[in-house]
């Protein structure tokens, strides 16, 4: 398992706020995510307070 410490970037978008987390290209390649196939599923486990990102099947 690869572990990295990242900072969340916040920005104003219209009337609200948006947030982004930068992921490295090597990590995205390992996950099979490309510019053509870039849909992912994002899940939040409230019990463990974990965000889970996986390539959409």
N, C-alpha and C positions, 0 to 999 in steps of 0.2 A: 504494500500500500504506500502510495506517495502522499506526503503531507507537506503543505506549504502554508505560510501565513500571508494572507492577502488583506488589502484595505478595500473597503466598499467605497465606490465613488458615487456621490449624490449630485444631481443636477436638476434644475428647474425645467419642466417640460410643459409649456402652456400654462394651465392653471394649477398644476400639481407638481409633484416631485417624482423623479425617477432614480433608480439605483442600478449600478452595474458592478460586476465582479470580473476582473480580467483573468482569463484562463489562457495558459500557454498553448501555442500551436502544437508542440510535441504531445501534450496531454490530449488535445482534441483529436490528433491523428490516432493515438492509441485507442480512443473511444470510437473511431470510425466516423468522425464528424468532419465533413468537408464543406466547401462553399456551396456545392450543389445539394448535398444532403445534410442540412443544418438544423432540422427539427429535433428538439429534445423534449423530454418529459421532466418536469421539476416537481418534486414532492416534498412536503414538509412533515416530518414526524414530530408532533407536538410533545409526545412523551419523552423522547430523547433530545429534543430541540436540535434536530439535524435536517439540513437541506440535502436532498438526494437528486442528482442530475444524471439522466441516462439517455442514450440515443433513442429516439422514437422508433418503435418496431413496426 
